[in-house]
Amino acid sequence: MTVFKKVLRRVTEYLITFHLKAFKVKKKYLHLLASPNIRKHFHVHSRMMNGGPEPPLDRIMHFLESIFTSTDVSVLSSESKCKQFCNFYSHLPEEEKMIFLKLLSQHYGVNQNSERGEAILLKAEERLRNSLISQYQTLFSKIGRIEGGVKFLVDMRADILTHLPSVSCDKEVAHMRTLNTTIRDLLALWFSVGFLKLRRITWESPCDMVQKVSDYEAVHPIRNWTDLKRRVGPYRRCFVFTHKSMPREPSIITSQPAAVKQDENSYNADSDSSSEDPLRITTAVFYSITSTQKASGESLDRPLLLESEITGLKAVMEQETSNVLELFKGVLSTTNWVTNQVLCTEMKNPLMRLCARYLYIEKRRGYALNSVANFHLGNGAVMWRINWLADTSMRGLNQSCGMMVNYRYFLDNTMENSRRYLETHYIEAPEELVSIATQSDS
């Protein structure tokens, strides 16, 4: 009887191994067959060979492999993978969840070589994890729960980053960086998408929230309450992120009022009416309108001014000089050029081209040099259009020669745009903008 059992066991193991190899299942999963809960599912392999459904074990193994072997190229791809993981597990039948958990716990933890070594390593891992939790991390976690606590930690991290360059001792630098990383990781956890709530702000919103929009508006400072009412009124859309776990202290992550366009060429859809006319709205608003920075300096691979531009500027500039570039910079040092229609016309082409070149071509480590452009492109936006003299206020002229750029979000393409930019540094932009950025004399 004993010999018969041994022969039967060997034959069973051989048949199971044959099925596993036939479906290219990794050898590291063979020992799991000792579990009756997993072994009972192998009768479906014969069905699979005849075109039947994929057996649960194979399906779970393939899914886990895809999750843990794919790289996170962006926040969007990371969140997508997390949602896939949650959705896959949630829809498993109850009898397959234990298979999933066993595979997950045994093959995607720390690498182990034996059962005894595994038990010892897991205990050591738990002790190490507890010992690596700093005392100030525990304190910071509690501070984040009190009113004003999150802002306190943000301000503290700002102090750390400000003073860190002045620290000369390597040991002190290491300690300060660890402190900074701890606060950064806590903030990243608290302000993940799952903890944020997107709210639209209108004139009827709570007064304290409307006041925060006024205080935090970074693109166009709000002058008074009349201006604020217009920004959140008809044909305008203003949104803020608030933190779900801190209702008493709304955390405005972004607040950029933007108009709903009445036509494609209108940038200021102001209206004195108290309600919107749906028939006047023909296109959706660009997500944000952001000032560019002046392109300056001569340490570039191409000259700032083209020969054709120099010829045009010489014809309208009042001073006789051979160095048109220096005169060009001098003109930009003031805002008087905007009032000179002839000069303004000649300034348009070089400034639009330099702006497009700065945003689209100039790079830092392969990504857009401009931090605002890098932010929107990384989120999957399209560098849509540069607007000539869109902001002729003193602030707008000093910051960006009055130019502004639209970043447009096509929701169906944001994931793919983000992936291409982060992986290959490709910037999605219309042909017209690319043409302006790549102009040359030839």
Disulfide bonds with the S-S distance in Angstrom:
none
